[in-house]
Amino acid sequence: MANEAKYHLLQSQHDDSSNEVADMDGTIKCCCCRIMKHRAYFYCFVLTIVLLFAMISLMLAIVSQNYTRPSISNNSTFKCISNPMSNTSSSHQSPSVLASIATNGQLFPYNHTRLPYNIHPIHYDIYLHPNYAKLQTHGEIKINLTCLQSTSFILIHIKDIKIQSTVITDAQQRPINVSKTLENTYNDFYYIQTEESLQYNQHYNLEMIFVSKISIETLQGFYRASYKDVTGNNR
C-alpha cells in the first residue's frame, strides 16, 4: 500500500510537471504568434509608406515636367528669315505654322508655348490714360528685371496692344540697344532682341510705351459699358 501511494504521488507530480511544460509551450507559442503578427503589421506599414512616397515622387515628376518653363542655352542665337508661307491665308495654316510666324511675315524665333525662365520680373510701374471719346488707352510700363540666365532676348506677353517704343537699361541706367522686335499674335508673344547679352544675376529695366483700343464689344481689358438710369437715359 505504501509503495502504491508513493507511485501515485510520483505520477501526480509528473502530470503536474507535464502540465506546466505544456502551459509554458502554449505561452511561448502565443508570444511567438504575437511577435510575428506585430512584425507583419510593421512590414505592411513600412511597405505602405514606401509605396506612398514613390507615388508622390512620380506625381511631382510628372507635374514638374509639364509645367517647367523651357531653358534657353546661353549661346542660343536666332536668325529670322523671310517666311515662304507668308502669302498663304492664315485660316489654312496649322497652329504650329501660325505659332512660328511673326506679324511682319518673318519666322518667329521662339517655338515654345510658355515663357522662358531666363528673365524674372521683380516690380511693375504702370501708367494708363484711357480716352473713352476716342476709344483708346495710352500707357507706359516700367518693369524691373533680374537675369536668371545669360540671354540676348526678352519675351513678354501682350494682347491687343501696339508697342510704340522699347527701351532697356541696366542697373546703372546705361542703355542696352534693341536690335529687333517681333510679335506673334497666335501665342500673344512680343520678342525683344538685344545687341549685347544680358548677364546672369544682373538687374535691368524694361520701359515701353503702348496704345490699345477700348473695347465696346467684349469685356476684355479696358472696355466701355453703358446702362440706362431710372429716367431712361444712357449712362
Salt bridges, closest charged atoms under 4 A:
GLU4 OE2 - HIS8 NE2 3.62
ASP125 OD1 - HIS123 NE2 2.89
ASP170 OD2 - ARG174 NE 3.02
ASP188 OD2 - LYS159 NZ 3.92
GLU196 OE1 - ARG174 NH2 3.11
ASP229 OD2 - ARG235 NE 2.85
